[in-house]
Amino acid sequence: MKNNYHIINALIVNEGEIFEGDVLVKDGKIEKIGKKADGSTISPSEGIPQIDARGKYLLPGIIDDQVHFRDPGLTHKADIYTESKAAVAGGITSFMEMPNTIPNVLTQELLGDKYKMASTKSLANYSFYMGASNDNIEEILKTDPANVCGIKVFMGSSTGNMLVDKIDVLNEIFSRAKLLIAVHCEDEDTIKNNTKIYRDKYSEDVPIKAHPLIRSDEACYKSSKLAVSLAKRHNTRLHVLHLSTAKEMGLFESQVPLKDKRITAEVCVHHLWFNNLDYEKYGTRIKWNPAIKTKNDQEKLFEALLENKLDVIATDHAPHTLDEKTNTYFKAPSGGPLVQHALLAMMDFYHQDKISIERLVEKMCHAPAICFQVEKRGFIREGYHADLVLIDVNQQTEVNKSNILYKVGWSPFEGHTFKSKITHTFVNGRIIYENGKFDESVKGERLKFNR
């Protein structure tokens, strides 16, 4: 009975509209949706608990298409259990995790190992990317499109043996891959040349404010342009991750319906929230790759999001310990923790009238489901898995050490008070998170894809 619920009086946000209504959840699926306006409310069912969501918004569960949970090999700073728990508290019910763990996920055997691990550790639903290198094309081609979210290609520096920098290899991957290719785009030669300039000038004391000049807009644009040209040449299903520059926006379509796009684009919360003026306050805590860039880039990214040039909002959650981050420029790693606070951050933009809650749901729930062809998730529809989030826009959430769930124990939002509060997160119909408490008795499910 724990995955049977009757949610009543909710403000349901789904497919471009908000309406007051009820949702009946049975056996982990959405059985019925009722609307107050047309009198189709759902009668109470004996033995099924009611949750009165009056005044709260009911959203589909967030699908985060880009996280780094560091498991295996880097578990001193994160693992699938700790980060999926933080994700669920942040309204993320499904995640897609990257292959640059230790060892790098470059074989089907290693990919299978991650799925086995997640089945016993993850509180959220999960999928894992197959990694690409300069010499594992045969392993890539074995990947099952129905059971794996995509292929990850690092066209910029990465952990271990995952930089794909040979044009003949890129052509082979783009022409032969049977499923979506997700790319990290930064041109390695441009970055190396810029690094030399700043190292010659500052030696090892390069200031953090130089990060977006070293990992420049030109480095991003050159690599993204190459990826887009390869995808057009080979008709590849391409998804460009964590775009960070105004210049790159000219590479993407805004008029084509999302379901018909062969090339889609993602923006991450930190590139919408921060700009280069914030380096003075936050230092290496906001060192990400690609780098946070100028206020103009930040504003143009938001415009492109609303214009549908950018299709998906994700986190690129990539935690490091504070000891690792509190270091000189070259020694401090790039990345930071975000999954617990991404939805809350975007809800602050809603409170600022920068984005409607309907568009927010479109970009964080519907669009990832459409882009990746996720089976029966990402929408509040009858027959779909009951991955749901209740959010109260009249309660606040203060971020502090006592309530940060990331294994690393810090957040770039520490000290900030968000204007909304996530009260409940349902995963497959079960309340996994409720007002700070967790039900860890059941784990998430492997995502399936309609391909």
Secondary structure as a PSIPRED ss2 file (coil, helix, strand):
# PSIPRED VFORMAT (PSIPRED V4.0)

   1 M C   1.000  0.000  0.000
   2 K C   1.000  0.000  0.000
   3 N C   1.000  0.000  0.000
   4 N C   1.000  0.000  0.000
   5 Y E   0.000  0.000  1.000
   6 H E   0.000  0.000  1.000
   7 I E   0.000  0.000  1.000
   8 I E   0.000  0.000  1.000
   9 N E   0.000  0.000  1.000
  10 A E   0.000  0.000  1.000
  11 L E   0.000  0.000  1.000
  12 I E   0.000  0.000  1.000
  13 V E   0.000  0.000  1.000
  14 N E   0.000  0.000  1.000
  15 E C   1.000  0.000  0.000
  16 G C   1.000  0.000  0.000
  17 E E   0.000  0.000  1.000
  18 I E   0.000  0.000  1.000
  19 F E   0.000  0.000  1.000
  20 E E   0.000  0.000  1.000
  21 G E   0.000  0.000  1.000
  22 D E   0.000  0.000  1.000
  23 V E   0.000  0.000  1.000
  24 L E   0.000  0.000  1.000
  25 V E   0.000  0.000  1.000
  26 K E   0.000  0.000  1.000
  27 D C   1.000  0.000  0.000
  28 G C   1.000  0.000  0.000
  29 K E   0.000  0.000  1.000
  30 I E   0.000  0.000  1.000
  31 E E   0.000  0.000  1.000
  32 K E   0.000  0.000  1.000
  33 I E   0.000  0.000  1.000
  34 G E   0.000  0.000  1.000
  35 K E   0.000  0.000  1.000
  36 K C   1.000  0.000  0.000
  37 A C   1.000  0.000  0.000
  38 D C   1.000  0.000  0.000
  39 G C   1.000  0.000  0.000
  40 S C   1.000  0.000  0.000
  41 T C   1.000  0.000  0.000
  42 I C   1.000  0.000  0.000
  43 S C   1.000  0.000  0.000
  44 P C   1.000  0.000  0.000
  45 S C   1.000  0.000  0.000
  46 E C   1.000  0.000  0.000
  47 G C   1.000  0.000  0.000
  48 I C   1.000  0.000  0.000
  49 P C   1.000  0.000  0.000
  50 Q E   0.000  0.000  1.000
  51 I E   0.000  0.000  1.000
  52 D E   0.000  0.000  1.000
  53 A C   1.000  0.000  0.000
  54 R C   1.000  0.000  0.000
  55 G C   1.000  0.000  0.000
  56 K C   1.000  0.000  0.000
  57 Y E   0.000  0.000  1.000
  58 L E   0.000  0.000  1.000
  59 L E   0.000  0.000  1.000
  60 P E   0.000  0.000  1.000
  61 G C   1.000  0.000  0.000
  62 I E   0.000  0.000  1.000
  63 I E   0.000  0.000  1.000
  64 D E   0.000  0.000  1.000
  65 D E   0.000  0.000  1.000
  66 Q E   0.000  0.000  1.000
  67 V E   0.000  0.000  1.000
  68 H C   1.000  0.000  0.000
  69 F C   1.000  0.000  0.000
  70 R C   1.000  0.000  0.000
  71 D C   1.000  0.000  0.000
  72 P C   1.000  0.000  0.000
  73 G C   1.000  0.000  0.000
  74 L C   1.000  0.000  0.000
  75 T C   1.000  0.000  0.000
  76 H C   1.000  0.000  0.000
  77 K C   1.000  0.000  0.000
  78 A C   1.000  0.000  0.000
  79 D C   1.000  0.000  0.000
  80 I H   0.000  1.000  0.000
  81 Y H   0.000  1.000  0.000
  82 T H   0.000  1.000  0.000
  83 E H   0.000  1.000  0.000
  84 S H   0.000  1.000  0.000
  85 K H   0.000  1.000  0.000
  86 A H   0.000  1.000  0.000
  87 A H   0.000  1.000  0.000
  88 V H   0.000  1.000  0.000
  89 A H   0.000  1.000  0.000
  90 G C   1.000  0.000  0.000
  91 G C   1.000  0.000  0.000
  92 I E   0.000  0.000  1.000
  93 T E   0.000  0.000  1.000
  94 S E   0.000  0.000  1.000
  95 F E   0.000  0.000  1.000
  96 M E   0.000  0.000  1.000
  97 E E   0.000  0.000  1.000
  98 M C   1.000  0.000  0.000
  99 P C   1.000  0.000  0.000
 100 N C   1.000  0.000  0.000
 101 T C   1.000  0.000  0.000
 102 I C   1.000  0.000  0.000
 103 P C   1.000  0.000  0.000
 104 N C   1.000  0.000  0.000
 105 V C   1.000  0.000  0.000
 106 L C   1.000  0.000  0.000
 107 T C   1.000  0.000  0.000
 108 Q H   0.000  1.000  0.000
 109 E H   0.000  1.000  0.000
 110 L H   0.000  1.000  0.000
 111 L H   0.000  1.000  0.000
 112 G H   0.000  1.000  0.000
 113 D H   0.000  1.000  0.000
 114 K H   0.000  1.000  0.000
 115 Y H   0.000  1.000  0.000
 116 K H   0.000  1.000  0.000
 117 M H   0.000  1.000  0.000
 118 A H   0.000  1.000  0.000
 119 S H   0.000  1.000  0.000
 120 T H   0.000  1.000  0.000
 121 K H   0.000  1.000  0.000
 122 S C   1.000  0.000  0.000
 123 L C   1.000  0.000  0.000
 124 A C   1.000  0.000  0.000
 125 N E   0.000  0.000  1.000
 126 Y E   0.000  0.000  1.000
 127 S E   0.000  0.000  1.000
 128 F E   0.000  0.000  1.000
 129 Y C   1.000  0.000  0.000
 130 M E   0.000  0.000  1.000
 131 G E   0.000  0.000  1.000
 132 A C   1.000  0.000  0.000
 133 S C   1.000  0.000  0.000
 134 N C   1.000  0.000  0.000
 135 D C   1.000  0.000  0.000
 136 N C   1.000  0.000  0.000
 137 I H   0.000  1.000  0.000
 138 E H   0.000  1.000  0.000
 139 E H   0.000  1.000  0.000
 140 I H   0.000  1.000  0.000
 141 L H   0.000  1.000  0.000
 142 K C   1.000  0.000  0.000
 143 T C   1.000  0.000  0.000
 144 D C   1.000  0.000  0.000
 145 P C   1.000  0.000  0.000
 146 A C   1.000  0.000  0.000
 147 N C   1.000  0.000  0.000
 148 V C   1.000  0.000  0.000
 149 C C   1.000  0.000  0.000
 150 G C   1.000  0.000  0.000
 151 I E   0.000  0.000  1.000
 152 K E   0.000  0.000  1.000
 153 V E   0.000  0.000  1.000
 154 F E   0.000  0.000  1.000
 155 M E   0.000  0.000  1.000
 156 G C   1.000  0.000  0.000
 157 S C   1.000  0.000  0.000
 158 S C   1.000  0.000  0.000
 159 T C   1.000  0.000  0.000
 160 G C   1.000  0.000  0.000
 161 N C   1.000  0.000  0.000
 162 M C   1.000  0.000  0.000
 163 L E   0.000  0.000  1.000
 164 V C   1.000  0.000  0.000
 165 D C   1.000  0.000  0.000
 166 K C   1.000  0.000  0.000
 167 I H   0.000  1.000  0.000
 168 D H   0.000  1.000  0.000
 169 V H   0.000  1.000  0.000
 170 L H   0.000  1.000  0.000
 171 N H   0.000  1.000  0.000
 172 E H   0.000  1.000  0.000
 173 I H   0.000  1.000  0.000
 174 F H   0.000  1.000  0.000
 175 S H   0.000  1.000  0.000
 176 R H   0.000  1.000  0.000
 177 A C   1.000  0.000  0.000
 178 K C   1.000  0.000  0.000
 179 L C   1.000  0.000  0.000
 180 L C   1.000  0.000  0.000
 181 I E   0.000  0.000  1.000
 182 A E   0.000  0.000  1.000
 183 V E   0.000  0.000  1.000
 184 H E   0.000  0.000  1.000
 185 C E   0.000  0.000  1.000
 186 E C   1.000  0.000  0.000
 187 D C   1.000  0.000  0.000
 188 E H   0.000  1.000  0.000
 189 D H   0.000  1.000  0.000
 190 T H   0.000  1.000  0.000
 191 I H   0.000  1.000  0.000
 192 K H   0.000  1.000  0.000
 193 N H   0.000  1.000  0.000
 194 N H   0.000  1.000  0.000
 195 T H   0.000  1.000  0.000
 196 K H   0.000  1.000  0.000
 197 I H   0.000  1.000  0.000
 198 Y H   0.000  1.000  0.000
 199 R H   0.000  1.000  0.000
 200 D H   0.000  1.000  0.000
 201 K H   0.000  1.000  0.000
 202 Y H   0.000  1.000  0.000
 203 S C   1.000  0.000  0.000
 204 E C   1.000  0.000  0.000
 205 D C   1.000  0.000  0.000
 206 V C   1.000  0.000  0.000
 207 P C   1.000  0.000  0.000
 208 I H   0.000  1.000  0.000
 209 K H   0.000  1.000  0.000
 210 A H   0.000  1.000  0.000
 211 H H   0.000  1.000  0.000
 212 P H   0.000  1.000  0.000
 213 L H   0.000  1.000  0.000
 214 I H   0.000  1.000  0.000
 215 R C   1.000  0.000  0.000
 216 S C   1.000  0.000  0.000
 217 D H   0.000  1.000  0.000
 218 E H   0.000  1.000  0.000
 219 A H   0.000  1.000  0.000
 220 C H   0.000  1.000  0.000
 221 Y H   0.000  1.000  0.000
 222 K H   0.000  1.000  0.000
 223 S H   0.000  1.000  0.000
 224 S H   0.000  1.000  0.000
 225 K H   0.000  1.000  0.000
 226 L H   0.000  1.000  0.000
 227 A H   0.000  1.000  0.000
 228 V H   0.000  1.000  0.000
 229 S H   0.000  1.000  0.000
 230 L H   0.000  1.000  0.000
 231 A H   0.000  1.000  0.000
 232 K H   0.000  1.000  0.000
 233 R H   0.000  1.000  0.000
 234 H H   0.000  1.000  0.000
 235 N C   1.000  0.000  0.000
 236 T C   1.000  0.000  0.000
 237 R C   1.000  0.000  0.000
 238 L E   0.000  0.000  1.000
 239 H E   0.000  0.000  1.000
 240 V E   0.000  0.000  1.000
 241 L C   1.000  0.000  0.000
 242 H C   1.000  0.000  0.000
 243 L C   1.000  0.000  0.000
 244 S C   1.000  0.000  0.000
 245 T C   1.000  0.000  0.000
 246 A C   1.000  0.000  0.000
 247 K H   0.000  1.000  0.000
 248 E H   0.000  1.000  0.000
 249 M H   0.000  1.000  0.000
 250 G H   0.000  1.000  0.000
 251 L H   0.000  1.000  0.000
 252 F C   1.000  0.000  0.000
 253 E C   1.000  0.000  0.000
 254 S C   1.000  0.000  0.000
 255 Q C   1.000  0.000  0.000
 256 V C   1.000  0.000  0.000
 257 P C   1.000  0.000  0.000
 258 L H   0.000  1.000  0.000
 259 K H   0.000  1.000  0.000
 260 D H   0.000  1.000  0.000
 261 K C   1.000  0.000  0.000
 262 R C   1.000  0.000  0.000
 263 I E   0.000  0.000  1.000
 264 T E   0.000  0.000  1.000
 265 A E   0.000  0.000  1.000
 266 E E   0.000  0.000  1.000
 267 V E   0.000  0.000  1.000
 268 C E   0.000  0.000  1.000
 269 V H   0.000  1.000  0.000
 270 H H   0.000  1.000  0.000
 271 H H   0.000  1.000  0.000
 272 L H   0.000  1.000  0.000
 273 W H   0.000  1.000  0.000
 274 F C   1.000  0.000  0.000
 275 N C   1.000  0.000  0.000
 276 N H   0.000  1.000  0.000
 277 L H   0.000  1.000  0.000
 278 D H   0.000  1.000  0.000
 279 Y H   0.000  1.000  0.000
 280 E H   0.000  1.000  0.000
 281 K H   0.000  1.000  0.000
 282 Y H   0.000  1.000  0.000
 283 G H   0.000  1.000  0.000
 284 T H   0.000  1.000  0.000
 285 R H   0.000  1.000  0.000
 286 I H   0.000  1.000  0.000
 287 K C   1.000  0.000  0.000
 288 W C   1.000  0.000  0.000
 289 N C   1.000  0.000  0.000
 290 P C   1.000  0.000  0.000
 291 A C   1.000  0.000  0.000
 292 I C   1.000  0.000  0.000
 293 K C   1.000  0.000  0.000
 294 T C   1.000  0.000  0.000
 295 K H   0.000  1.000  0.000
 296 N H   0.000  1.000  0.000
 297 D H   0.000  1.000  0.000
 298 Q H   0.000  1.000  0.000
 299 E H   0.000  1.000  0.000
 300 K H   0.000  1.000  0.000
 301 L H   0.000  1.000  0.000
 302 F H   0.000  1.000  0.000
 303 E H   0.000  1.000  0.000
 304 A H   0.000  1.000  0.000
 305 L H   0.000  1.000  0.000
 306 L H   0.000  1.000  0.000
 307 E C   1.000  0.000  0.000
 308 N C   1.000  0.000  0.000
 309 K C   1.000  0.000  0.000
 310 L C   1.000  0.000  0.000
 311 D C   1.000  0.000  0.000
 312 V E   0.000  0.000  1.000
 313 I E   0.000  0.000  1.000
 314 A E   0.000  0.000  1.000
 315 T C   1.000  0.000  0.000
 316 D C   1.000  0.000  0.000
 317 H E   0.000  0.000  1.000
 318 A C   1.000  0.000  0.000
 319 P C   1.000  0.000  0.000
 320 H C   1.000  0.000  0.000
 321 T C   1.000  0.000  0.000
 322 L H   0.000  1.000  0.000
 323 D H   0.000  1.000  0.000
 324 E H   0.000  1.000  0.000
 325 K H   0.000  1.000  0.000
 326 T C   1.000  0.000  0.000
 327 N C   1.000  0.000  0.000
 328 T C   1.000  0.000  0.000
 329 Y C   1.000  0.000  0.000
 330 F C   1.000  0.000  0.000
 331 K C   1.000  0.000  0.000
 332 A C   1.000  0.000  0.000
 333 P C   1.000  0.000  0.000
 334 S C   1.000  0.000  0.000
 335 G C   1.000  0.000  0.000
 336 G C   1.000  0.000  0.000
 337 P C   1.000  0.000  0.000
 338 L C   1.000  0.000  0.000
 339 V C   1.000  0.000  0.000
 340 Q C   1.000  0.000  0.000
 341 H C   1.000  0.000  0.000
 342 A H   0.000  1.000  0.000
 343 L H   0.000  1.000  0.000
 344 L H   0.000  1.000  0.000
 345 A H   0.000  1.000  0.000
 346 M H   0.000  1.000  0.000
 347 M H   0.000  1.000  0.000
 348 D H   0.000  1.000  0.000
 349 F H   0.000  1.000  0.000
 350 Y H   0.000  1.000  0.000
 351 H H   0.000  1.000  0.000
 352 Q C   1.000  0.000  0.000
 353 D C   1.000  0.000  0.000
 354 K C   1.000  0.000  0.000
 355 I C   1.000  0.000  0.000
 356 S C   1.000  0.000  0.000
 357 I H   0.000  1.000  0.000
 358 E H   0.000  1.000  0.000
 359 R H   0.000  1.000  0.000
 360 L H   0.000  1.000  0.000
 361 V H   0.000  1.000  0.000
 362 E H   0.000  1.000  0.000
 363 K H   0.000  1.000  0.000
 364 M H   0.000  1.000  0.000
 365 C H   0.000  1.000  0.000
 366 H H   0.000  1.000  0.000
 367 A H   0.000  1.000  0.000
 368 P H   0.000  1.000  0.000
 369 A H   0.000  1.000  0.000
 370 I H   0.000  1.000  0.000
 371 C H   0.000  1.000  0.000
 372 F H   0.000  1.000  0.000
 373 Q C   1.000  0.000  0.000
 374 V E   0.000  0.000  1.000
 375 E C   1.000  0.000  0.000
 376 K C   1.000  0.000  0.000
 377 R C   1.000  0.000  0.000
 378 G C   1.000  0.000  0.000
 379 F C   1.000  0.000  0.000
 380 I C   1.000  0.000  0.000
 381 R C   1.000  0.000  0.000
 382 E C   1.000  0.000  0.000
 383 G C   1.000  0.000  0.000
 384 Y C   1.000  0.000  0.000
 385 H E   0.000  0.000  1.000
 386 A C   1.000  0.000  0.000
 387 D C   1.000  0.000  0.000
 388 L E   0.000  0.000  1.000
 389 V E   0.000  0.000  1.000
 390 L E   0.000  0.000  1.000
 391 I E   0.000  0.000  1.000
 392 D E   0.000  0.000  1.000
 393 V C   1.000  0.000  0.000
 394 N C   1.000  0.000  0.000
 395 Q C   1.000  0.000  0.000
 396 Q C   1.000  0.000  0.000
 397 T E   0.000  0.000  1.000
 398 E E   0.000  0.000  1.000
 399 V C   1.000  0.000  0.000
 400 N C   1.000  0.000  0.000
 401 K C   1.000  0.000  0.000
 402 S C   1.000  0.000  0.000
 403 N C   1.000  0.000  0.000
 404 I C   1.000  0.000  0.000
 405 L C   1.000  0.000  0.000
 406 Y C   1.000  0.000  0.000
 407 K C   1.000  0.000  0.000
 408 V C   1.000  0.000  0.000
 409 G C   1.000  0.000  0.000
 410 W C   1.000  0.000  0.000
 411 S C   1.000  0.000  0.000
 412 P C   1.000  0.000  0.000
 413 F C   1.000  0.000  0.000
 414 E C   1.000  0.000  0.000
 415 G C   1.000  0.000  0.000
 416 H C   1.000  0.000  0.000
 417 T E   0.000  0.000  1.000
 418 F E   0.000  0.000  1.000
 419 K C   1.000  0.000  0.000
 420 S C   1.000  0.000  0.000
 421 K E   0.000  0.000  1.000
 422 I E   0.000  0.000  1.000
 423 T E   0.000  0.000  1.000
 424 H E   0.000  0.000  1.000
 425 T E   0.000  0.000  1.000
 426 F E   0.000  0.000  1.000
 427 V E   0.000  0.000  1.000
 428 N C   1.000  0.000  0.000
 429 G C   1.000  0.000  0.000
 430 R E   0.000  0.000  1.000
 431 I E   0.000  0.000  1.000
 432 I E   0.000  0.000  1.000
 433 Y E   0.000  0.000  1.000
 434 E E   0.000  0.000  1.000
 435 N C   1.000  0.000  0.000
 436 G C   1.000  0.000  0.000
 437 K E   0.000  0.000  1.000
 438 F E   0.000  0.000  1.000
 439 D C   1.000  0.000  0.000
 440 E C   1.000  0.000  0.000
 441 S C   1.000  0.000  0.000
 442 V C   1.000  0.000  0.000
 443 K C   1.000  0.000  0.000
 444 G C   1.000  0.000  0.000
 445 E C   1.000  0.000  0.000
 446 R E   0.000  0.000  1.000
 447 L C   1.000  0.000  0.000
 448 K C   1.000  0.000  0.000
 449 F E   0.000  0.000  1.000
 450 N C   1.000  0.000  0.000
 451 R C   1.000  0.000  0.000
